[in-house]
Amino acid sequence: MLTPGKRRAAGFMNLALATALLGALVLGVGPAAAQTPAPWQMGMQAAHSPVEHGIQSLNTLVLWIIVVITIFVAGLLAYVVWRYDHKRNPVAGRVSHNSVLEVAWTALPVLILVVIAIPSFRLVYFEDRTADADLTVKVTGHQWYWEYTYPDAKGLHFDSYMVADEDLKGEQKALRHLAVDNQLVVPAGKNIRILTTSADVIHSFFIPSLGVQRYAIPGRTIETWFRVDQPGDYYGECNQICGTNHSVMPISIHAVTPEAFKTWLAAAPAKFSNASLEPDTHQVQARFASAQSASATER
């Protein structure tokens, strides 16, 4: 028969275990969207590039390490509370040194950090750049829109603005603050080199489902890359506060088959032939006047 003390200890252990498992479920499981965020989403978006697969694998590894540590520490704490209750241990011990224990609690954290560090460094270098890019795209951040340039296609370039709420049509209405007038078009299954820079302030080129996040800094060119695993639309946003209309700098990437990309690339110069090399400041101000009014009203 369990004594009252043992029952309390068992209760502590069960509570600690349940808490740790619940935390793992909440953090690791949840509705995931393929390319866009979803209401009440708690996990990451589904991975659609090798880099994002690596990021999510590392995240899972670190999560389970945290779960194991949490369960161990909670269980140890529950045992100490039970074992060294004042009724069972009225006279406190005076042990101040234990060589084996001190070596263990120093070496074990070091080993845990090594286990985390090895895949972390591999991933950092893997996502940094690609040596065999099939296509290069220069991304220039402006207040508050993106400019895309294809150096491999005779300097083809165009601007990408967010579609204002009143201009959303059909399926675009579900993409408020994500829909744009001109998407960045890339071939699926190919290595895409991204060169980021900025014409004014610091921006950040961020596409969660592709594992891409790079600052766009005036006077600097920063490189990264991605490879979309299948055709589709992938969305992101500038996630570096860059001024009044920071919230209206969405990123929309349209991945197509290599054959469809060649067709688009052949027709693109005619479509964007009237694009100016310099951004039209009046166009920017007019396009986001409604967004500024809406932000002022909300505040």
C-alpha positions, 0 to 999 in steps of 0.5 A, a space after each residue: 500500500 502506498 503511504 501518503 508520502 509516496 502518493 504525493 510523490 507519484 502525483 508530482 511525477 504524473 503532473 510533471 510528465 503530463 505537463 511536459 507531454 502537453 507542452 510538446 503536443 502544443 508546440 509540435 502539433 498544429 494545423 499547418 498551411 502549405 504556403 500561407 499562414 492559417 487561423 490559429 496556426 501554432 506550428 511552422 508552415 509546411 516546408 517546400 525547400 531543402 533549406 526549410 526542411 533542414 530548419 524544421 528538422 533542427 527545430 524538431 531535434 531541439 524541441 525533443 531535447 528540451 522535452 527530455 530535459 524538462 521531464 528530467 528536471 521536473 521528475 528530479 524536483 518532484 523526487 527531491 520534494 518527496 525524498 527530503 520532506 521535513 518529516 522524512 529528513 528532519 536533519 538536513 545533510 551537510 554534503 558540499 562536494 561530490 566529484 562524480 556529480 559535479 563532472 556529470 552536470 558539467 559534461 552533460 550540458 556540454 555534450 547536449 550543446 555539441 549535439 545541437 551545434 553540429 547540425 546548426 553549423 551545417 545548416 548555417 553554411 548550407 543555407 548561406 549560398 549555392 555554388 551552382 545557381 540555375 537562376 539569379 534574382 536581385 531583390 531590392 527593397 524600397 519604401 514600400 515595395 519590392 523590385 525584382 531584377 533578372 540579371 540573366 535575362 538582360 536585366 529584366 526588372 519590375 516592381 511588386 506592390 501590394 494589392 489594396 483591400 478595395 482592389 482585391 478580387 475573387 480568391 485574392 480576398 483570402 490573401 489580404 496583405 499578401 496579394 501583389 500585382 506582380 509576382 516573382 516568377 521562378 522555375 520549380 526544382 531549380 537553384 535560385 540565387 537571391 541577391 538582396 539590397 535596399 534603395 533606402 532603409 533596411 528591409 528583410 526578405 522573408 518567405 517562411 515556407 522556403 526557409 528564406 530570410 535575408 536583410 536588404 541593406 543599403 549599400 550592401 548585397 547579401 546572398 542566399 538561395 532556395 529551391 522550390 520543390 513544386 509549382 505553386 504560390 508562396 508568400 512572405 513579408 518584409 519582417 524588418 520594421 522599415 517605416 509607416 507602411 512596413 506592414 504592406 510589403 508582401 512577397 509573392 513567389 509564383 513557382 512554375 515548371 521550367 518549361 512554363 518559366 521559359 514561356 513566361 520569360 519570353 513574354 515578360 520583356 513586353 509586359 514590363 517594357 514600360 517599367 521605369 528604372 526609377 520608382 515612381 514616388 507619386 505612384 507609391 504614395 497614391 497606392 498606399 494612401 488608403 493603407 495609411 488612413 486605415 492604420 491611423 484609424 486603427 491606432 
